[in-house]
Amino acid sequence: MIRVALLVGVAAVAALAVSVGPLYAADRFRDLREPTDAERAQIAALAEPGGLDVDRIAIESVAGNDGAGDGSEAGTPGPARVAVRGPPRRRVLFLTEDVLTDLDEDVAVGLLAAEAGRVAAYYAEFRAVAVGAVLAALAAVVTALVPFQSGFGAVVAVGIVSFWAGRRVQYAADSRAADAVGADRVADAFERVAERRGVEPETGDWSTWFEVQPPLGDRIERLRDRAAEEG
């Protein structure tokens, strides 16, 4: 009974850490501020097409355009980061200042719609549950609650299923974003931000089968295929 309680505790703590940990880390270690009234209105207008609804907004100060504070050279673009962190009813939208000042409106709308899709698909919650399940299965092996061979097989099986399902959830999130604002707009947003960061969107190979989130290049390709079918 104690070992079963331990497994449940491991799963719960792991899921909580994955769900709340990024929110805590962002709040504690990033230079954040509340949006001004004008910024709040701007964000609401950009988020409305994708249907993004959060409980709080935090803007991260960056110095990409003046070369101060983040290691970037003068004149280089900022990171244009957009992310929703936290569990339901505690969701926080984190975005860098350059999303509001430097990006085209369509790009910002596409990024916010992509985050709205992830929220609607419960992507973060899925990852938390998947991590909890894998660690619980591993704890069952370590505590000898199940035989090593069958327990190890269970860990591998849960991991493989989690990788596969996580990719399906991410694709479903992208599909929701495409439903809201158009597949081309979301794909354009991904490509523009990757170009801004000097990153080439990668497509998957065998090594990416062991990642929960599919490569950005594969996501863009799916969105382009959908746009072509609809067009």
C-alpha positions in Angstrom: 0.0 0.0 0.0 2.9 2.4 0.8 4.5 1.7 -2.5 1.3 2.3 -4.4 0.9 5.6 -2.5 4.5 6.4 -3.5 3.8 5.8 -7.1 0.7 8.0 -7.0 2.8 10.7 -5.2 5.6 10.5 -7.8 3.1 10.8 -10.7 1.3 13.7 -9.0 4.5 15.6 -8.1 5.9 15.1 -11.6 2.7 16.3 -13.3 2.5 19.3 -11.0 6.2 20.2 -11.7 5.7 20.0 -15.5 2.5 22.1 -15.3 3.4 24.7 -12.8 7.2 24.7 -13.0 7.6 26.7 -16.2 5.1 29.3 -14.8 7.1 29.6 -11.6 10.5 29.8 -13.5 9.2 32.5 -15.9 7.8 34.6 -13.1 10.9 34.3 -11.0 13.8 34.5 -13.4 12.5 36.8 -16.2 12.3 40.5 -16.3 8.5 40.8 -16.5 6.0 43.7 -16.2 2.3 44.2 -16.5 1.1 45.5 -19.9 0.0 49.1 -20.1 -3.7 49.8 -21.0 -2.7 50.5 -24.6 -0.7 47.2 -24.8 -3.5 45.3 -23.1 -6.0 46.6 -25.8 -3.5 45.7 -28.5 -3.0 42.2 -27.2 -6.7 41.7 -26.9 -7.2 42.7 -30.6 -4.4 40.4 -31.7 -5.6 37.4 -29.6 -9.3 37.7 -30.5 -9.1 36.1 -33.9 -7.5 32.9 -32.4 -9.8 32.9 -29.4 -7.0 33.0 -26.8 -8.2 33.6 -23.3 -5.9 33.8 -20.3 -6.0 34.9 -16.7 -3.0 37.2 -16.8 -0.6 38.8 -19.2 3.1 39.4 -18.5 5.4 41.2 -20.9 9.1 40.3 -21.0 11.5 43.2 -21.5 14.2 42.4 -24.1 17.0 44.5 -25.5 17.4 42.9 -28.9 17.3 46.1 -30.8 19.8 48.1 -28.7 22.2 45.2 -27.7 21.8 45.7 -24.0 21.1 43.1 -21.4 20.5 39.9 -23.4 23.8 39.4 -25.1 22.4 40.4 -28.6 24.2 42.8 -30.9 22.9 46.2 -31.7 20.4 46.2 -34.5 19.5 42.5 -34.2 15.9 41.5 -33.9 14.5 40.4 -30.6 13.3 36.8 -29.9 9.6 37.3 -30.5 8.6 34.8 -27.8 4.9 33.9 -27.1 3.9 31.3 -24.7 1.0 30.4 -22.4 2.1 28.8 -19.1 0.2 27.5 -16.1 -2.7 25.2 -15.4 -6.4 26.0 -16.1 -7.6 29.1 -14.3 -4.0 30.1 -13.7 -2.9 30.6 -17.3 -0.5 33.4 -18.0 0.4 34.7 -21.5 4.1 35.6 -21.6 5.3 37.6 -24.6 8.3 39.7 -25.4 7.9 43.4 -26.1 9.0 43.0 -29.7 5.9 41.0 -30.5 3.9 44.2 -30.1 6.4 46.6 -31.5 8.3 44.8 -34.3 6.1 42.1 -35.7 3.6 42.4 -38.5 0.1 42.1 -37.3 -0.6 38.9 -39.2 2.5 37.3 -37.6 1.5 38.2 -34.1 -2.1 37.0 -34.8 -0.7 33.7 -36.1 1.5 33.2 -33.0 -1.2 33.9 -30.6 -3.6 31.6 -32.5 -1.0 28.8 -32.2 -0.9 29.3 -28.4 -4.7 29.4 -28.3 -4.7 26.0 -30.2 -2.3 24.5 -27.7 -4.5 25.7 -24.8 -7.7 24.3 -26.5 -6.0 21.0 -27.1 -4.7 20.8 -23.5 -1.2 20.2 -24.8 0.6 21.3 -21.6 -1.8 19.2 -19.5 -1.1 16.2 -21.7 2.7 16.6 -21.3 2.3 16.8 -17.5 0.2 13.6 -17.4 2.6 11.8 -19.8 5.7 12.7 -17.7 3.8 11.6 -14.5 2.9 8.3 -16.1 6.4 7.5 -17.3 8.0 8.4 -13.9 5.3 6.4 -12.1 6.1 3.3 -14.2 9.8 3.8 -13.6 9.2 4.1 -9.9 7.2 0.9 -10.0 10.3 -0.8 -11.4 12.7 0.8 -8.9 10.5 -0.1 -5.9 10.1 -3.7 -7.2 6.3 -3.3 -7.2 6.4 -5.0 -10.6 9.0 -7.4 -12.0 11.9 -5.7 -13.8 11.2 -7.1 -17.3 7.5 -6.4 -17.4 8.1 -3.0 -15.6 10.8 -1.9 -18.0 8.6 -3.0 -20.9 5.8 -0.8 -19.4 8.1 2.2 -19.2 9.1 1.8 -22.8 5.5 1.3 -23.9 4.2 4.3 -22.0 7.1 6.4 -23.4 6.4 5.4 -27.0 2.7 6.0 -26.7 3.3 9.4 -25.0 5.7 10.5 -27.9 3.2 9.4 -30.5 0.2 11.0 -28.7 2.0 14.2 -27.9 2.7 14.8 -31.6 -0.9 14.1 -32.4 -2.0 16.7 -29.8 0.4 19.3 -31.2 -0.9 18.7 -34.7 -4.4 19.0 -33.4 -3.5 22.3 -31.8 -2.1 23.6 -35.0 -5.2 22.5 -36.8 -7.3 24.5 -34.3 -5.2 27.6 -35.0 -5.6 27.1 -38.7 -9.4 26.8 -38.3 -9.4 30.1 -36.5 -7.1 32.3 -38.6 -6.1 30.3 -41.6 -3.3 27.7 -42.2 -1.2 29.9 -44.3 -1.2 32.7 -41.6 0.0 30.3 -38.9 2.7 28.8 -41.2 3.8 32.3 -42.2 4.1 33.3 -38.6 6.2 30.2 -37.7 8.5 30.9 -40.7 8.9 34.6 -40.0 9.8 34.1 -36.4 12.3 31.3 -37.3 13.9 33.6 -39.8 14.0 36.4 -37.3 15.9 34.1 -34.9 18.2 32.8 -37.6 16.9 29.3 -37.4 16.0 27.0 -40.2 12.8 25.0 -39.4 13.9 21.4 -39.3 11.9 18.4 -40.5 11.8 15.1 -38.7 14.0 12.0 -39.0 14.2 8.8 -36.9 15.7 10.7 -33.9 12.6 13.0 -33.7 10.4 10.0 -33.1 11.5 10.2 -29.5 10.3 13.8 -29.0 6.8 14.8 -27.8 6.7 17.9 -30.0 7.1 17.4 -33.7 9.8 19.5 -35.5 8.7 22.9 -36.6 9.4 22.1 -40.3 6.9 19.2 -40.2 4.3 21.4 -38.6 4.8 24.1 -41.2 4.6 21.5 -44.0 1.3 20.1 -42.7 -0.2 23.6 -42.5 0.9 24.3 -46.1 -0.6 21.1 -47.3 -3.9 22.0 -45.6 -3.9 25.4 -47.1 -3.3 23.9 -50.5 -6.2 21.5 -50.1 -8.5 24.2 -48.9 -7.3 26.6 -51.7 
